[in-house]
Amino acid sequence: MTIKITRNARAIGGILPTKIKIENEGNVELKDGESYFFMPKNEKTKIKVDQWFSGSQEVELDNNNEALIKVNATAVVLQYSMFPFLVVGLLMASIVSTGIALTLCLASLFYSRKNWFKIVKVEKQKR
């Protein structure tokens, strides 16, 4: 019984290696497109992803499972939505637009700490 973890971050979030914390296994670093196989010691294993100030929720995997690590689209939209407000606020000296940009920046920072990556369990097809 093995568990396979594959990182599929693509262009956004795919430059830096990602540290995966695996319960009873330690830490593993994966680059984009890489996979890691391991034989768990327990029936269920908890995994979590960390990369600088961003991370993921802790997910519990069963034996013989497969998981994909993806970038959460909501976190990306939240992060990049601040830029138009920031540009308009700085160019036009608009305090309201700059305030909205700073609020979105802080919201993105706090949201991405636990939600930048999404661990998706892959269902195996039975033949």
C-alpha positions as CSV (number, residue, x, y, z in Angstrom):
1,M,0.0,0.0,0.0
2,T,1.5,3.3,-1.1
3,I,0.5,6.9,-1.2
4,K,1.4,9.1,-4.1
5,I,1.6,12.9,-3.8
6,T,2.0,14.9,-7.0
7,R,2.6,18.7,-7.2
8,N,0.7,20.3,-10.0
9,A,1.0,24.1,-9.4
10,R,1.6,25.1,-13.0
11,A,2.8,28.7,-13.7
12,I,1.5,30.4,-10.6
13,G,3.3,29.0,-7.5
14,G,5.4,26.6,-9.6
15,I,8.8,28.4,-9.4
16,L,9.8,27.6,-5.8
17,P,10.0,24.1,-4.3
18,T,7.2,23.3,-1.9
19,K,7.7,21.6,1.5
20,I,5.2,18.8,2.3
21,K,4.9,17.8,5.9
22,I,3.9,14.1,6.1
23,E,2.9,12.6,9.4
24,N,5.4,10.0,10.6
25,E,7.5,10.5,7.5
26,G,9.1,14.0,7.9
27,N,9.4,16.7,5.3
28,V,9.7,16.3,1.5
29,E,10.4,19.1,-1.0
30,L,8.7,18.8,-4.4
31,K,9.2,21.0,-7.5
32,D,6.4,21.4,-10.0
33,G,5.4,18.2,-11.7
34,E,7.3,15.9,-9.3
35,S,5.8,13.0,-7.4
36,Y,6.6,11.4,-4.1
37,F,5.7,7.8,-3.2
38,F,5.8,6.4,0.3
39,M,4.5,3.5,2.3
40,P,2.6,4.8,5.3
41,K,3.1,3.4,8.8
42,N,-0.5,4.0,9.8
43,E,-3.9,3.4,8.2
44,K,-4.4,7.2,7.8
45,T,-1.7,9.8,7.2
46,K,-2.0,13.6,7.5
47,I,-0.2,15.8,5.0
48,K,0.2,19.6,4.9
49,V,1.9,21.9,2.4
50,D,4.1,24.9,3.3
51,Q,5.9,27.4,1.1
52,W,7.2,30.6,2.7
53,F,4.2,32.5,4.1
54,S,1.6,30.3,2.3
55,G,0.3,26.8,3.0
56,S,-2.6,24.5,2.9
57,Q,-5.2,22.9,5.2
58,E,-4.2,19.6,6.8
59,V,-5.6,16.6,4.8
60,E,-6.0,13.0,5.9
61,L,-5.2,10.4,3.3
62,D,-6.0,6.7,3.4
63,N,-3.6,4.0,2.3
64,N,-3.4,3.5,-1.5
65,N,-4.6,7.0,-2.1
66,E,-3.3,9.6,-4.6
67,A,-3.2,13.3,-4.0
68,L,-2.6,16.4,-6.2
69,I,-1.3,19.6,-4.8
70,K,-2.8,22.6,-6.7
71,V,-2.9,26.3,-6.3
72,N,-6.2,27.6,-5.0
73,A,-7.8,29.8,-7.6
74,T,-9.7,31.9,-5.0
75,A,-6.4,32.8,-3.3
76,V,-4.9,33.9,-6.6
77,V,-7.9,36.0,-7.6
78,L,-7.9,37.6,-4.1
79,Q,-4.2,38.4,-4.4
80,Y,-4.2,39.9,-7.9
81,S,-7.4,41.8,-7.4
82,M,-5.5,44.4,-5.3
83,F,-3.3,45.6,-8.2
84,P,-5.8,47.7,-10.2
85,F,-6.9,49.4,-7.0
86,L,-3.3,50.0,-6.0
87,V,-2.4,51.5,-9.4
88,V,-5.4,53.7,-9.5
89,G,-4.9,54.8,-5.9
90,L,-1.2,55.7,-6.4
91,L,-1.7,57.4,-9.8
92,M,-4.7,59.5,-8.8
93,A,-3.8,59.9,-5.1
94,S,-7.1,58.3,-4.2
95,I,-7.1,57.4,-0.5
96,V,-10.2,55.2,-1.0
97,S,-8.7,53.1,-3.8
98,T,-5.4,52.8,-1.9
99,G,-7.3,51.7,1.3
100,I,-9.2,49.0,-0.7
101,A,-5.9,47.8,-2.1
102,L,-4.3,47.6,1.3
103,T,-7.4,45.8,2.7
104,L,-7.3,43.3,-0.2
105,C,-3.5,42.8,0.4
106,L,-4.1,42.0,4.1
107,A,-7.0,39.7,3.3
108,S,-4.9,37.9,0.7
109,L,-2.0,37.5,3.2
110,F,-4.2,36.0,5.9
111,Y,-6.2,33.8,3.6
112,S,-3.2,32.4,1.8
113,R,-1.5,31.3,5.0
114,K,-3.8,28.3,5.1
115,N,-5.4,28.2,1.7
116,W,-2.9,29.0,-1.0
117,F,-2.5,25.3,-1.9
118,K,-5.3,22.9,-2.2
119,I,-4.7,19.1,-1.7
120,V,-7.1,17.2,-3.9
121,K,-7.7,13.5,-3.4
122,V,-7.7,11.6,-6.7
123,E,-10.2,8.8,-7.0
124,K,-8.8,5.7,-8.5
125,Q,-11.0,4.1,-11.2
126,K,-11.8,0.4,-10.6
127,R,-11.5,-1.8,-13.6
